[in-house]
Structure formats: structure tokens, C-alpha cells
Amino acid sequence: MSNAEGISLGFEVESVDNMIEVIKEKGLEVESGPFQPNPHIKFFYVKDPNGVSIQFVENM
């Protein structure tokens, strides 16, 4: 068993809202978010089966 603590990956997507719908349709859960710390970026996180944190980010 691997320890994925501290490991994360990120992917840019065209639409965070659309990607959240895809994630939910696949039966997966959003770990946290979506967050929009400023008007130019929006993102959320999921965990893969190994515990790796995956960020999906939309640049606006």
C-alpha cells in the first residue's frame, strides 16, 4: 500500500461546473470545493483510489 499524502495532480478544464457533473455521473465524490478565490480562477478537488488529491482548475 502506498502513502499518497502530500502528492497532488492538477488539470486545467474548460468548465469546473461541467467537470463536477461528469465526476458525479461517474459515481465519484467532490472532496472539496468548488472554490473561487478571485474572478479569474475556479477549482475543486477529488481523491483518486490511492488517496492522491486531484485538482481541476478553470482559468476564467
C-alpha distance matrix in Angstrom:
0.0 3.8 6.8 9.4 12.1 15.3 14.6 17.2 19.1 22.7 25.1 28.8 30.3 33.9 33.6 31.1 32.9 32.6 28.9 28.3 30.2 28.2 24.9 26.5 28.0 24.5 23.6 21.3 22.0 23.1 21.2 24.2 27.5 29.6 31.0 34.2 34.9 37.9 39.9 38.3 34.5 32.5 28.7 25.9 22.1 19.5 15.7 13.8 11.3 8.4 10.7 12.7 16.3 18.8 22.5 25.4 28.7 32.3 34.9 38.2
3.8 0.0 3.8 6.1 9.1 11.9 11.1 13.9 16.0 19.7 22.3 26.0 27.9 31.6 31.5 29.0 31.1 31.0 27.3 26.8 29.1 27.1 23.9 25.9 27.6 24.3 23.6 20.9 21.3 21.9 19.7 22.4 25.5 27.5 28.6 31.6 32.1 35.0 37.1 35.3 31.7 29.9 26.2 23.6 19.9 17.8 14.1 12.5 10.9 7.3 8.9 10.1 13.7 16.3 19.8 22.9 25.9 29.6 32.0 35.4
6.8 3.8 0.0 3.8 5.6 8.7 8.9 12.0 14.9 18.5 21.5 25.1 27.1 30.8 30.5 27.8 30.0 30.4 26.7 26.0 28.6 27.0 23.6 25.5 27.7 24.7 23.8 20.7 20.5 20.5 17.9 20.2 23.4 25.5 26.2 29.3 29.5 32.5 34.9 33.3 29.6 27.9 24.3 21.8 18.1 16.5 13.0 12.4 11.6 7.9 7.8 8.8 11.9 15.1 18.2 21.7 24.4 28.2 30.4 33.8
9.4 6.1 3.8 0.0 3.8 6.2 5.5 8.3 11.1 14.7 17.8 21.3 23.4 27.1 26.9 24.2 26.6 26.9 23.2 22.7 25.5 24.0 20.7 22.9 25.1 22.3 21.7 18.4 18.0 17.7 15.2 17.3 20.2 22.1 22.9 25.8 26.1 29.0 31.3 29.6 25.9 24.2 20.6 18.3 14.7 13.3 10.0 9.7 10.0 6.5 5.6 5.3 8.3 11.4 14.5 17.9 20.7 24.4 26.7 30.0
12.1 9.1 5.6 3.8 0.0 3.8 5.6 8.4 12.0 15.2 18.6 21.9 24.0 27.7 27.2 24.2 26.6 27.6 24.0 23.2 26.3 25.2 21.8 23.8 26.5 24.0 23.2 19.6 18.5 17.6 14.5 16.1 19.0 21.2 21.4 24.3 24.2 27.3 29.9 28.5 24.9 23.4 19.9 17.7 14.3 13.6 10.9 11.8 12.5 9.5 7.2 7.0 8.5 12.0 14.5 18.2 20.5 24.3 26.3 29.5
15.3 11.9 8.7 6.2 3.8 0.0 3.8 6.5 10.2 13.2 16.8 19.9 22.5 26.0 25.8 23.1 25.8 26.9 23.5 23.0 26.3 25.4 22.3 24.5 27.3 25.1 24.6 20.9 19.6 18.1 15.1 15.9 18.3 20.2 19.9 22.4 21.9 24.9 27.5 25.9 22.5 21.4 18.2 16.6 13.7 13.9 11.9 13.2 14.8 12.0 9.6 7.9 8.3 11.3 13.0 16.8 18.5 22.3 23.9 27.1
14.6 11.1 8.9 5.5 5.6 3.8 0.0 3.8 7.1 10.5 14.0 17.3 19.9 23.6 23.8 21.3 24.2 24.8 21.2 21.2 24.4 23.1 20.1 22.8 25.2 22.8 22.8 19.2 18.5 17.2 14.8 15.9 18.1 19.6 19.8 22.1 22.1 24.8 27.0 25.0 21.6 20.4 17.1 15.6 12.6 12.5 10.5 10.9 12.9 10.2 8.6 5.7 6.6 8.9 11.1 14.6 16.7 20.4 22.2 25.7
17.2 13.9 12.0 8.3 8.4 6.5 3.8 0.0 3.8 6.8 10.4 13.6 16.2 19.9 20.0 17.6 20.6 21.3 17.8 17.9 21.3 20.0 17.3 20.2 22.6 20.5 20.9 17.2 16.5 14.7 12.8 13.6 15.3 16.5 16.7 19.0 19.2 21.7 23.7 21.6 18.1 16.9 13.6 12.3 9.6 10.0 9.0 9.8 12.8 11.1 9.2 5.6 4.6 5.7 7.4 10.9 12.9 16.7 18.6 22.0
19.1 16.0 14.9 11.1 12.0 10.2 7.1 3.8 0.0 3.8 7.0 10.5 13.1 16.9 17.5 15.6 18.9 19.0 15.5 16.5 19.6 18.0 15.9 19.2 21.2 19.2 20.2 16.8 16.6 14.8 13.9 14.6 15.6 16.2 16.7 18.5 19.2 21.2 22.6 20.1 16.7 15.7 12.5 11.8 9.6 10.1 9.9 10.1 13.4 12.4 11.3 7.5 6.4 4.9 6.1 8.7 10.8 14.4 16.3 19.9
22.7 19.7 18.5 14.7 15.2 13.2 10.5 6.8 3.8 0.0 3.8 6.9 9.7 13.4 14.1 12.5 16.0 16.4 13.2 14.5 17.7 16.4 14.8 18.3 20.2 18.8 20.1 16.9 16.5 14.2 14.0 14.0 14.0 14.0 14.4 15.7 16.7 18.2 19.3 16.7 13.3 12.5 9.7 9.9 8.9 10.3 11.5 12.1 15.8 15.5 14.1 10.6 8.5 5.7 4.4 5.8 7.3 10.7 12.6 16.2
25.1 22.3 21.5 17.8 18.6 16.8 14.0 10.4 7.0 3.8 0.0 3.8 6.4 10.1 11.4 10.6 14.1 13.8 10.9 13.1 15.9 14.3 13.6 17.2 18.7 17.5 19.5 16.7 16.8 14.7 15.4 15.4 14.9 14.2 15.0 15.9 17.4 18.4 18.7 15.9 12.8 12.0 9.7 10.4 10.3 11.5 13.2 13.5 17.1 17.5 16.5 13.3 11.3 7.7 6.2 5.0 6.2 8.8 10.9 14.4
28.8 26.0 25.1 21.3 21.9 19.9 17.3 13.6 10.5 6.9 3.8 0.0 3.8 6.9 8.8 9.0 12.6 12.5 10.4 13.0 15.7 14.6 14.7 18.0 19.4 19.0 21.1 18.6 18.5 16.1 17.2 16.5 15.1 13.8 14.3 14.3 16.1 16.3 16.0 13.0 10.4 10.1 9.0 10.9 12.1 13.8 16.2 16.8 20.5 21.1 20.0 16.8 14.4 10.9 8.4 5.8 4.8 5.8 7.6 10.9
30.3 27.9 27.1 23.4 24.0 22.5 19.9 16.2 13.1 9.7 6.4 3.8 0.0 3.8 5.5 6.5 9.7 9.0 7.4 10.6 12.7 11.8 12.6 15.8 16.7 16.9 19.2 17.3 17.4 15.2 17.1 16.5 14.8 13.0 14.3 14.3 16.8 16.9 15.9 13.4 11.0 9.9 9.2 10.9 12.5 14.0 16.8 17.3 20.9 22.2 21.2 18.4 16.0 12.3 9.9 6.4 5.9 5.3 8.0 10.4
33.9 31.6 30.8 27.1 27.7 26.0 23.6 19.9 16.9 13.4 10.1 6.9 3.8 0.0 3.8 6.9 9.2 8.3 8.4 11.6 13.0 12.7 14.4 17.0 17.7 18.5 21.0 19.5 19.6 17.4 19.7 18.8 16.4 14.2 15.3 14.7 17.4 16.8 15.0 12.7 11.2 10.5 11.0 13.1 15.4 17.0 20.1 20.8 24.3 25.8 24.7 22.1 19.5 15.9 13.3 9.6 8.3 5.9 7.8 8.8
33.6 31.5 30.5 26.9 27.2 25.8 23.8 20.0 17.5 14.1 11.4 8.8 5.5 3.8 0.0 3.8 5.4 5.3 6.2 8.7 10.1 10.7 12.4 14.4 15.5 16.8 18.9 17.5 17.2 14.9 17.4 16.3 13.8 11.3 13.0 12.6 15.9 15.7 13.9 12.5 10.6 8.9 9.4 11.1 13.8 15.4 18.9 20.0 23.5 25.3 23.9 21.7 18.9 15.5 12.9 9.1 8.2 5.9 8.7 9.1
31.1 29.0 27.8 24.2 24.2 23.1 21.3 17.6 15.6 12.5 10.6 9.0 6.5 6.9 3.8 0.0 3.8 5.5 5.1 6.1 8.7 9.8 10.3 12.3 14.2 15.3 16.8 14.9 14.0 11.4 13.8 12.5 10.0 7.7 9.8 10.4 13.8 14.4 13.5 12.4 9.7 6.9 6.4 7.5 10.4 12.2 15.9 17.5 21.0 22.7 21.0 19.1 16.0 12.9 10.2 6.9 6.6 5.8 9.4 10.3
32.9 31.1 30.0 26.6 26.6 25.8 24.2 20.6 18.9 16.0 14.1 12.6 9.7 9.2 5.4 3.8 0.0 3.8 5.5 5.2 6.5 8.9 10.0 10.9 12.6 14.6 15.8 14.6 13.7 11.5 14.5 13.4 10.8 8.4 11.1 11.8 15.6 16.1 14.9 14.6 12.4 9.4 9.4 9.6 12.4 13.7 17.5 19.2 22.3 24.5 22.8 21.4 18.4 15.6 13.3 10.3 10.3 9.3 12.5 12.4
32.6 31.0 30.4 26.9 27.6 26.9 24.8 21.3 19.0 16.4 13.8 12.5 9.0 8.3 5.3 5.5 3.8 0.0 3.8 5.4 5.2 6.4 8.8 10.0 10.6 12.7 14.6 14.0 14.1 12.8 16.1 15.7 13.7 11.7 14.5 15.2 18.9 19.3 17.8 17.0 14.9 12.2 11.8 11.8 13.9 14.4 17.9 18.8 21.7 24.2 23.1 21.6 19.1 16.0 14.3 10.9 11.6 10.5 13.8 14.1
28.9 27.3 26.7 23.2 24.0 23.5 21.2 17.8 15.5 13.2 10.9 10.4 7.4 8.4 6.2 5.1 5.5 3.8 0.0 3.8 5.3 5.0 6.1 8.6 9.7 10.7 12.7 11.4 11.7 10.3 13.4 13.6 12.2 10.7 13.7 15.0 18.4 19.4 18.5 17.3 14.5 11.7 10.1 9.5 10.9 11.1 14.3 15.1 18.2 20.5 19.5 17.9 15.6 12.4 11.0 7.9 9.6 9.8 13.5 14.7
28.3 26.8 26.0 22.7 23.2 23.0 21.2 17.9 16.5 14.5 13.1 13.0 10.6 11.6 8.7 6.1 5.2 5.4 3.8 0.0 3.8 5.4 5.0 6.2 8.6 9.9 10.9 9.4 8.8 7.3 10.8 11.0 9.8 8.7 12.2 14.2 17.7 19.2 18.7 18.2 15.2 11.8 9.9 8.3 9.6 9.6 13.1 14.6 17.4 19.9 18.5 17.5 15.0 12.4 11.3 9.1 11.0 11.6 15.3 16.3
30.2 29.1 28.6 25.5 26.3 26.3 24.4 21.3 19.6 17.7 15.9 15.7 12.7 13.0 10.1 8.7 6.5 5.2 5.3 3.8 0.0 3.8 5.4 5.1 6.1 8.7 10.0 9.9 10.2 10.0 13.7 14.2 13.2 12.0 15.6 17.3 21.0 22.2 21.3 20.9 18.3 14.9 13.6 12.1 13.2 12.7 15.8 16.7 19.0 22.0 21.0 20.3 18.2 15.6 14.9 12.5 14.3 14.4 18.0 18.5
28.2 27.1 27.0 24.0 25.2 25.4 23.1 20.0 18.0 16.4 14.3 14.6 11.8 12.7 10.7 9.8 8.9 6.4 5.0 5.4 3.8 0.0 3.8 5.5 5.0 6.3 8.9 8.9 10.5 10.8 14.3 15.5 15.0 14.1 17.5 19.3 22.8 24.0 23.2 22.2 19.4 16.4 14.5 12.9 13.3 12.1 14.7 14.8 17.0 20.0 19.6 18.8 17.2 14.4 14.2 11.9 14.3 14.8 18.4 19.6
24.9 23.9 23.6 20.7 21.8 22.3 20.1 17.3 15.9 14.8 13.6 14.7 12.6 14.4 12.4 10.3 10.0 8.8 6.1 5.0 5.4 3.8 0.0 3.8 5.5 5.3 6.7 5.4 6.9 7.5 10.9 12.6 12.8 12.6 16.1 18.6 21.7 23.5 23.4 22.4 19.2 15.9 13.4 11.0 10.5 8.7 11.1 11.4 13.7 16.7 16.0 15.6 14.0 11.7 12.1 10.7 13.7 15.1 18.9 20.5
26.5 25.9 25.5 22.9 23.8 24.5 22.8 20.2 19.2 18.3 17.2 18.0 15.8 17.0 14.4 12.3 10.9 10.0 8.6 6.2 5.1 5.5 3.8 0.0 3.8 5.3 5.1 5.3 6.3 7.8 11.4 13.2 13.4 13.4 17.1 19.7 23.0 24.9 24.7 24.3 21.3 17.7 15.4 12.8 12.6 10.7 13.0 13.7 15.3 18.6 17.8 18.0 16.4 14.7 15.1 13.8 16.5 17.7 21.4 22.5
28.0 27.6 27.7 25.1 26.5 27.3 25.2 22.6 21.2 20.2 18.7 19.4 16.7 17.7 15.5 14.2 12.6 10.6 9.7 8.6 6.1 5.0 5.5 3.8 0.0 3.8 5.4 7.4 9.6 11.5 15.0 16.9 17.1 16.7 20.4 22.7 26.1 27.7 27.1 26.5 23.7 20.3 18.2 16.0 15.8 13.7 15.6 15.5 16.8 20.3 20.1 20.3 19.1 17.1 17.6 16.0 18.7 19.5 23.2 24.2
24.5 24.3 24.7 22.3 24.0 25.1 22.8 20.5 19.2 18.8 17.5 19.0 16.9 18.5 16.8 15.3 14.6 12.7 10.7 9.9 8.7 6.3 5.3 5.3 3.8 0.0 3.8 5.6 8.9 11.3 14.3 16.8 17.6 17.7 21.2 23.8 27.0 28.8 28.5 27.6 24.4 21.2 18.6 16.0 15.0 12.2 13.4 12.6 13.5 17.1 17.3 17.6 17.1 15.2 16.6 15.5 18.7 20.1 23.8 25.4
23.6 23.6 23.8 21.7 23.2 24.6 22.8 20.9 20.2 20.1 19.5 21.1 19.2 21.0 18.9 16.8 15.8 14.6 12.7 10.9 10.0 8.9 6.7 5.1 5.4 3.8 0.0 3.8 6.8 10.0 12.8 15.6 16.9 17.4 21.1 24.0 27.1 29.2 29.3 28.8 25.5 22.0 19.2 16.2 14.8 11.8 12.7 12.4 12.7 16.5 16.4 17.4 16.9 15.8 17.3 16.8 20.1 21.7 25.5 27.0
21.3 20.9 20.7 18.4 19.6 20.9 19.2 17.2 16.8 16.9 16.7 18.6 17.3 19.5 17.5 14.9 14.6 14.0 11.4 9.4 9.9 8.9 5.4 5.3 7.4 5.6 3.8 0.0 3.8 6.9 9.3 12.3 14.0 14.8 18.2 21.4 24.1 26.5 27.0 26.3 22.8 19.4 16.3 13.0 11.2 8.1 9.0 9.2 10.2 13.7 13.1 13.9 13.1 12.2 13.9 13.9 17.3 19.4 23.1 24.9
22.0 21.3 20.5 18.0 18.5 19.6 18.5 16.5 16.6 16.5 16.8 18.5 17.4 19.6 17.2 14.0 13.7 14.1 11.7 8.8 10.2 10.5 6.9 6.3 9.6 8.9 6.8 3.8 0.0 3.8 6.1 8.9 10.9 12.1 15.4 18.8 21.5 24.1 24.9 24.6 21.1 17.5 14.4 10.9 9.2 6.6 8.2 10.0 11.4 14.3 12.7 13.6 12.1 11.7 12.8 13.2 16.3 18.5 22.1 23.8
23.1 21.9 20.5 17.7 17.6 18.1 17.2 14.7 14.8 14.2 14.7 16.1 15.2 17.4 14.9 11.4 11.5 12.8 10.3 7.3 10.0 10.8 7.5 7.8 11.5 11.3 10.0 6.9 3.8 0.0 3.8 5.6 7.2 8.5 11.7 15.1 17.7 20.4 21.3 21.0 17.5 13.9 10.9 7.2 6.1 5.0 7.9 10.6 13.0 15.2 13.0 13.1 10.6 9.9 10.1 10.5 13.2 15.4 19.0 20.6
21.2 19.7 17.9 15.2 14.5 15.1 14.8 12.8 13.9 14.0 15.4 17.2 17.1 19.7 17.4 13.8 14.5 16.1 13.4 10.8 13.7 14.3 10.9 11.4 15.0 14.3 12.8 9.3 6.1 3.8 0.0 3.8 7.1 9.4 11.7 15.4 17.2 20.4 21.9 21.7 18.0 14.8 11.4 7.7 5.4 4.7 6.5 10.1 12.3 13.7 10.8 11.2 8.6 9.2 9.8 11.4 14.0 16.8 20.0 21.9
24.2 22.4 20.2 17.3 16.1 15.9 15.9 13.6 14.6 14.0 15.4 16.5 16.5 18.8 16.3 12.5 13.4 15.7 13.6 11.0 14.2 15.5 12.6 13.2 16.9 16.8 15.6 12.3 8.9 5.6 3.8 0.0 3.8 6.5 8.2 12.0 13.7 16.9 18.7 18.8 15.3 12.1 9.2 5.9 5.3 7.0 9.6 13.2 15.8 16.9 13.7 13.4 10.1 10.4 9.6 10.9 12.6 15.1 17.9 19.5
27.5 25.5 23.4 20.2 19.0 18.3 18.1 15.3 15.6 14.0 14.9 15.1 14.8 16.4 13.8 10.0 10.8 13.7 12.2 9.8 13.2 15.0 12.8 13.4 17.1 17.6 16.9 14.0 10.9 7.2 7.1 3.8 0.0 2.9 4.8 8.5 10.8 13.8 15.2 15.6 12.3 8.9 6.7 4.5 6.5 9.1 12.4 15.7 18.7 19.9 16.9 16.1 12.5 11.8 9.8 10.0 10.7 12.5 15.2 16.4
29.6 27.5 25.5 22.1 21.2 20.2 19.6 16.5 16.2 14.0 14.2 13.8 13.0 14.2 11.3 7.7 8.4 11.7 10.7 8.7 12.0 14.1 12.6 13.4 16.7 17.7 17.4 14.8 12.1 8.5 9.4 6.5 2.9 0.0 3.8 6.8 9.8 12.2 13.1 13.5 10.3 6.7 5.3 4.4 7.7 10.5 14.1 17.1 20.3 21.7 18.9 17.7 14.1 12.7 10.1 9.3 9.3 10.4 13.1 13.9
31.0 28.6 26.2 22.9 21.4 19.9 19.8 16.7 16.7 14.4 15.0 14.3 14.3 15.3 13.0 9.8 11.1 14.5 13.7 12.2 15.6 17.5 16.1 17.1 20.4 21.2 21.1 18.2 15.4 11.7 11.7 8.2 4.8 3.8 0.0 3.8 6.1 9.0 10.6 11.3 8.4 5.6 5.4 6.2 9.4 12.8 16.1 19.3 22.6 23.4 20.4 18.9 15.1 14.0 10.9 10.6 9.5 10.4 12.2 12.9
34.2 31.6 29.3 25.8 24.3 22.4 22.1 19.0 18.5 15.7 15.9 14.3 14.3 14.7 12.6 10.4 11.8 15.2 15.0 14.2 17.3 19.3 18.6 19.7 22.7 23.8 24.0 21.4 18.8 15.1 15.4 12.0 8.5 6.8 3.8 0.0 3.8 5.4 6.8 7.9 5.9 4.4 6.7 9.1 12.5 16.1 19.4 22.3 25.8 26.6 23.7 21.8 18.0 16.5 13.1 12.1 9.8 9.5 10.2 10.2
34.9 32.1 29.5 26.1 24.2 21.9 22.1 19.2 19.2 16.7 17.4 16.1 16.8 17.4 15.9 13.8 15.6 18.9 18.4 17.7 21.0 22.8 21.7 23.0 26.1 27.0 27.1 24.1 21.5 17.7 17.2 13.7 10.8 9.8 6.1 3.8 0.0 3.8 7.1 8.3 6.9 7.2 9.0 11.4 14.3 18.1 21.0 24.0 27.5 27.8 24.7 22.7 18.9 17.9 14.5 14.2 11.7 11.8 11.6 11.8
37.9 35.0 32.5 29.0 27.3 24.9 24.8 21.7 21.2 18.2 18.4 16.3 16.9 16.8 15.7 14.4 16.1 19.3 19.4 19.2 22.2 24.0 23.5 24.9 27.7 28.8 29.2 26.5 24.1 20.4 20.4 16.9 13.8 12.2 9.0 5.4 3.8 0.0 3.8 5.5 6.0 7.8 10.8 13.9 17.1 20.8 23.9 26.7 30.3 30.6 27.7 25.5 21.7 20.3 16.6 15.7 12.6 11.6 10.3 9.6
39.9 37.1 34.9 31.3 29.9 27.5 27.0 23.7 22.6 19.3 18.7 16.0 15.9 15.0 13.9 13.5 14.9 17.8 18.5 18.7 21.3 23.2 23.4 24.7 27.1 28.5 29.3 27.0 24.9 21.3 21.9 18.7 15.2 13.1 10.6 6.8 7.1 3.8 0.0 3.8 6.0 8.0 11.6 15.0 18.5 22.0 25.3 27.9 31.6 32.3 29.6 27.3 23.6 21.6 17.9 16.2 12.8 10.7 9.1 7.1
38.3 35.3 33.3 29.6 28.5 25.9 25.0 21.6 20.1 16.7 15.9 13.0 13.4 12.7 12.5 12.4 14.6 17.0 17.3 18.2 20.9 22.2 22.4 24.3 26.5 27.6 28.8 26.3 24.6 21.0 21.7 18.8 15.6 13.5 11.3 7.9 8.3 5.5 3.8 0.0 3.8 7.1 10.5 14.2 17.5 21.0 24.2 26.4 30.2 30.7 28.3 25.6 22.1 19.8 16.0 14.2 10.5 8.2 5.8 4.5
34.5 31.7 29.6 25.9 24.9 22.5 21.6 18.1 16.7 13.3 12.8 10.4 11.0 11.2 10.6 9.7 12.4 14.9 14.5 15.2 18.3 19.4 19.2 21.3 23.7 24.4 25.5 22.8 21.1 17.5 18.0 15.3 12.3 10.3 8.4 5.9 6.9 6.0 6.0 3.8 0.0 3.8 6.8 10.6 13.8 17.2 20.4 22.6 26.4 26.9 24.5 21.8 18.3 16.1 12.3 10.6 7.0 5.7 4.7 5.6
32.5 29.9 27.9 24.2 23.4 21.4 20.4 16.9 15.7 12.5 12.0 10.1 9.9 10.5 8.9 6.9 9.4 12.2 11.7 11.8 14.9 16.4 15.9 17.7 20.3 21.2 22.0 19.4 17.5 13.9 14.8 12.1 8.9 6.7 5.6 4.4 7.2 7.8 8.0 7.1 3.8 0.0 3.8 7.3 10.9 14.2 17.6 20.0 23.7 24.6 22.1 19.9 16.2 14.0 10.3 8.5 5.7 5.2 6.7 7.6
28.7 26.2 24.3 20.6 19.9 18.2 17.1 13.6 12.5 9.7 9.7 9.0 9.2 11.0 9.4 6.4 9.4 11.8 10.1 9.9 13.6 14.5 13.4 15.4 18.2 18.6 19.2 16.3 14.4 10.9 11.4 9.2 6.7 5.3 5.4 6.7 9.0 10.8 11.6 10.5 6.8 3.8 0.0 3.8 7.1 10.5 13.8 16.3 20.0 20.8 18.3 16.1 12.5 10.3 6.7 5.5 4.2 6.2 8.8 10.7
25.9 23.6 21.8 18.3 17.7 16.6 15.6 12.3 11.8 9.9 10.4 10.9 10.9 13.1 11.1 7.5 9.6 11.8 9.5 8.3 12.1 12.9 11.0 12.8 16.0 16.0 16.2 13.0 10.9 7.2 7.7 5.9 4.5 4.4 6.2 9.1 11.4 13.9 15.0 14.2 10.6 7.3 3.8 0.0 3.8 7.1 10.6 13.4 16.8 17.9 15.3 13.7 10.0 8.3 5.7 5.6 6.8 9.3 12.4 14.3
22.1 19.9 18.1 14.7 14.3 13.7 12.6 9.6 9.6 8.9 10.3 12.1 12.5 15.4 13.8 10.4 12.4 13.9 10.9 9.6 13.2 13.3 10.5 12.6 15.8 15.0 14.8 11.2 9.2 6.1 5.4 5.3 6.5 7.7 9.4 12.5 14.3 17.1 18.5 17.5 13.8 10.9 7.1 3.8 0.0 3.8 6.9 9.9 13.3 14.2 11.5 10.0 6.5 5.4 4.5 6.4 8.9 12.1 15.2 17.6
19.5 17.8 16.5 13.3 13.6 13.9 12.5 10.0 10.1 10.3 11.5 13.8 14.0 17.0 15.4 12.2 13.7 14.4 11.1 9.6 12.7 12.1 8.7 10.7 13.7 12.2 11.8 8.1 6.6 5.0 4.7 7.0 9.1 10.5 12.8 16.1 18.1 20.8 22.0 21.0 17.2 14.2 10.5 7.1 3.8 0.0 3.8 6.6 9.8 11.3 9.1 8.4 5.9 5.2 6.7 8.3 11.7 14.8 18.1 20.6
15.7 14.1 13.0 10.0 10.9 11.9 10.5 9.0 9.9 11.5 13.2 16.2 16.8 20.1 18.9 15.9 17.5 17.9 14.3 13.1 15.8 14.7 11.1 13.0 15.6 13.4 12.7 9.0 8.2 7.9 6.5 9.6 12.4 14.1 16.1 19.4 21.0 23.9 25.3 24.2 20.4 17.6 13.8 10.6 6.9 3.8 0.0 3.8 6.6 7.6 5.3 5.4 4.6 5.8 8.8 11.2 14.6 18.0 21.2 23.9
13.8 12.5 12.4 9.7 11.8 13.2 10.9 9.8 10.1 12.1 13.5 16.8 17.3 20.8 20.0 17.5 19.2 18.8 15.1 14.6 16.7 14.8 11.4 13.7 15.5 12.6 12.4 9.2 10.0 10.6 10.1 13.2 15.7 17.1 19.3 22.3 24.0 26.7 27.9 26.4 22.6 20.0 16.3 13.4 9.9 6.6 3.8 0.0 3.8 5.4 5.3 5.3 6.6 7.0 10.6 12.6 16.3 19.6 22.7 25.6
11.3 10.9 11.6 10.0 12.5 14.8 12.9 12.8 13.4 15.8 17.1 20.5 20.9 24.3 23.5 21.0 22.3 21.7 18.2 17.4 19.0 17.0 13.7 15.3 16.8 13.5 12.7 10.2 11.4 13.0 12.3 15.8 18.7 20.3 22.6 25.8 27.5 30.3 31.6 30.2 26.4 23.7 20.0 16.8 13.3 9.8 6.6 3.8 0.0 3.8 5.5 7.4 9.7 10.8 14.4 16.4 20.1 23.3 26.5 29.4
8.4 7.3 7.9 6.5 9.5 12.0 10.2 11.1 12.4 15.5 17.5 21.1 22.2 25.8 25.3 22.7 24.5 24.2 20.5 19.9 22.0 20.0 16.7 18.6 20.3 17.1 16.5 13.7 14.3 15.2 13.7 16.9 19.9 21.7 23.4 26.6 27.8 30.6 32.3 30.7 26.9 24.6 20.8 17.9 14.2 11.3 7.6 5.4 3.8 0.0 3.8 5.6 9.0 10.9 14.7 17.3 20.8 24.3 27.2 30.3
10.7 8.9 7.8 5.6 7.2 9.6 8.6 9.2 11.3 14.1 16.5 20.0 21.2 24.7 23.9 21.0 22.8 23.1 19.5 18.5 21.0 19.6 16.0 17.8 20.1 17.3 16.4 13.1 12.7 13.0 10.8 13.7 16.9 18.9 20.4 23.7 24.7 27.7 29.6 28.3 24.5 22.1 18.3 15.3 11.5 9.1 5.3 5.3 5.5 3.8 0.0 3.8 6.3 9.2 12.6 15.6 18.9 22.5 25.3 28.3
12.7 10.1 8.8 5.3 7.0 7.9 5.7 5.6 7.5 10.6 13.3 16.8 18.4 22.1 21.7 19.1 21.4 21.6 17.9 17.5 20.3 18.8 15.6 18.0 20.3 17.6 17.4 13.9 13.6 13.1 11.2 13.4 16.1 17.7 18.9 21.8 22.7 25.5 27.3 25.6 21.8 19.9 16.1 13.7 10.0 8.4 5.4 5.3 7.4 5.6 3.8 0.0 3.8 6.3 9.8 13.0 16.1 19.8 22.3 25.6
16.3 13.7 11.9 8.3 8.5 8.3 6.6 4.6 6.4 8.5 11.3 14.4 16.0 19.5 18.9 16.0 18.4 19.1 15.6 15.0 18.2 17.2 14.0 16.4 19.1 17.1 16.9 13.1 12.1 10.6 8.6 10.1 12.5 14.1 15.1 18.0 18.9 21.7 23.6 22.1 18.3 16.2 12.5 10.0 6.5 5.9 4.6 6.6 9.7 9.0 6.3 3.8 0.0 3.8 6.6 10.0 12.9 16.6 19.2 22.3
18.8 16.3 15.1 11.4 12.0 11.3 8.9 5.7 4.9 5.7 7.7 10.9 12.3 15.9 15.5 12.9 15.6 16.0 12.4 12.4 15.6 14.4 11.7 14.7 17.1 15.2 15.8 12.2 11.7 9.9 9.2 10.4 11.8 12.7 14.0 16.5 17.9 20.3 21.6 19.8 16.1 14.0 10.3 8.3 5.4 5.2 5.8 7.0 10.8 10.9 9.2 6.3 3.8 0.0 3.8 6.7 9.9 13.5 16.3 19.4
22.5 19.8 18.2 14.5 14.5 13.0 11.1 7.4 6.1 4.4 6.2 8.4 9.9 13.3 12.9 10.2 13.3 14.3 11.0 11.3 14.9 14.2 12.1 15.1 17.6 16.6 17.3 13.9 12.8 10.1 9.8 9.6 9.8 10.1 10.9 13.1 14.5 16.6 17.9 16.0 12.3 10.3 6.7 5.7 4.5 6.7 8.8 10.6 14.4 14.7 12.6 9.8 6.6 3.8 0.0 3.8 6.3 10.0 12.7 15.8
25.4 22.9 21.7 17.9 18.2 16.8 14.6 10.9 8.7 5.8 5.0 5.8 6.4 9.6 9.1 6.9 10.3 10.9 7.9 9.1 12.5 11.9 10.7 13.8 16.0 15.5 16.8 13.9 13.2 10.5 11.4 10.9 10.0 9.3 10.6 12.1 14.2 15.7 16.2 14.2 10.6 8.5 5.5 5.6 6.4 8.3 11.2 12.6 16.4 17.3 15.6 13.0 10.0 6.7 3.8 0.0 3.8 7.0 10.2 13.1
28.7 25.9 24.4 20.7 20.5 18.5 16.7 12.9 10.8 7.3 6.2 4.8 5.9 8.3 8.2 6.6 10.3 11.6 9.6 11.0 14.3 14.3 13.7 16.5 18.7 18.7 20.1 17.3 16.3 13.2 14.0 12.6 10.7 9.3 9.5 9.8 11.7 12.6 12.8 10.5 7.0 5.7 4.2 6.8 8.9 11.7 14.6 16.3 20.1 20.8 18.9 16.1 12.9 9.9 6.3 3.8 0.0 3.8 6.5 9.5
32.3 29.6 28.2 24.4 24.3 22.3 20.4 16.7 14.4 10.7 8.8 5.8 5.3 5.9 5.9 5.8 9.3 10.5 9.8 11.6 14.4 14.8 15.1 17.7 19.5 20.1 21.7 19.4 18.5 15.4 16.8 15.1 12.5 10.4 10.4 9.5 11.8 11.6 10.7 8.2 5.7 5.2 6.2 9.3 12.1 14.8 18.0 19.6 23.3 24.3 22.5 19.8 16.6 13.5 10.0 7.0 3.8 0.0 3.8 6.1
34.9 32.0 30.4 26.7 26.3 23.9 22.2 18.6 16.3 12.6 10.9 7.6 8.0 7.8 8.7 9.4 12.5 13.8 13.5 15.3 18.0 18.4 18.9 21.4 23.2 23.8 25.5 23.1 22.1 19.0 20.0 17.9 15.2 13.1 12.2 10.2 11.6 10.3 9.1 5.8 4.7 6.7 8.8 12.4 15.2 18.1 21.2 22.7 26.5 27.2 25.3 22.3 19.2 16.3 12.7 10.2 6.5 3.8 0.0 3.8
38.2 35.4 33.8 30.0 29.5 27.1 25.7 22.0 19.9 16.2 14.4 10.9 10.4 8.8 9.1 10.3 12.4 14.1 14.7 16.3 18.5 19.6 20.5 22.5 24.2 25.4 27.0 24.9 23.8 20.6 21.9 19.5 16.4 13.9 12.9 10.2 11.8 9.6 7.1 4.5 5.6 7.6 10.7 14.3 17.6 20.6 23.9 25.6 29.4 30.3 28.3 25.6 22.3 19.4 15.8 13.1 9.5 6.1 3.8 0.0
